[in-house]
């Protein structure tokens, strides 16, 4: 299922985020630490320290929305970045949400095996 279509920009936050943070805290993080405008329609992707949860924050011109995904048995392969953010294409975002990591590794199978 493709939930995010024609997103202007997708930013992956490099550092793990405390998942007790909600919309206001994540929006403040984007503005203060990433130095990006949270109101430009971009989608901001955050991962927790255990790399098994994602939060996506975006402004849809009527308010903020927060989307959450938790993996049951696996972890997202989060890249180690020098800069605080990484830009993703829409295809990379869908790959990440579908079980692929953002740098093109194999898909995670529900049986726990890596598919090639």
N, C-alpha and C positions, 0 to 999 in steps of 0.2 A: 504494500500500500504506500503510495507516495503522498505524504501529507504536506510537504513543503515544495511548492512549484513556483517558479519564477521569483525566487528570493533574490533581491538585489546583491547582497553580500552575505557570506557566512564566515564568521570568525571563531576559530578554535582557541580557547584560552589555555595557554601552556601549563600553568600551575594548577595543581589540585585545589579544589574549593571545598570549604566546609559546607556540607549539604544541609545544615540547619539554616543557611542563608535562604531567604525568600526573594520575592521580586524586588523590593526596595533595596536590599543589600546587594544583590547582583547588579542592579542598575547603577548603583553608586560605584561598585567595583569597575564596571565598564568605563564610566566617566572619569574616575580618579586614577585608577591604576593602568588601564589600557589606553586612556586618553582618546576614546572614541565616543561619538555621539550615539546614545542609546535610542534616540528618537528618529533615526534615519531609515528605519524599515529593515535593517540588517538583523540577522539571526546570530545570537551569541551562544556558543556551545561550551559547557563546563563539565568537568569530570570530577568525581570524588577521589579521595586518596587511595581507596581500594580498587579503582578503575573498573568497577562493576555497575556504576550508575552515571547517567548523563542528565543534565538539565539544559534545556534550550530556552532562551529568553528572547522575546521579540516584541516590538511595538507595532500594532496593526492599524494605527491612525484613530482608534477609539479607546485604546488602553493597552496595558501590557498583558502578555500571555506567557505562561510558564509551562513547558512541556517536559515530562520526566520519563526516563526509561531505565529499567533495572534488569540486568542480566541475572539469570538464576544460577548458572554453573560456570560462566566464563568471565573474562575480563576484556575490556576494550584495550587495544594496543595503542596506548597514548604516546605520541612522538615526544622526544626530548628536544625542546626548542631553545634557541639562544634568545630569540625575541619573545615578548610576552604573548604574542598571538601568531596564528597561522591562518591564512585565508584558504578556504575550501571552495571547490566548485560545487554546484548543485549535485552533480553525479557523485562526487566524493562524499557529500553529506548523506545521500541515500545509501551509498555503500556502507558507511559507518553505521547508520541506523539499521541496516539489513544484516549486520554480522561481520562485515569486512573492516579491517583497520584502514586508516586514511592513507597509508603508504603502500597499499596494494597486496597485502598478504592474503592468504587463503581464507575462505569463508568458514565460520564455525558451524559444525554439524551438531544437531541436538543430541547425538549419541556421545558427544565429547571428543570426537576425532576431527582433525583438521582435514578439510577437503582441498584437493588440488584441481 
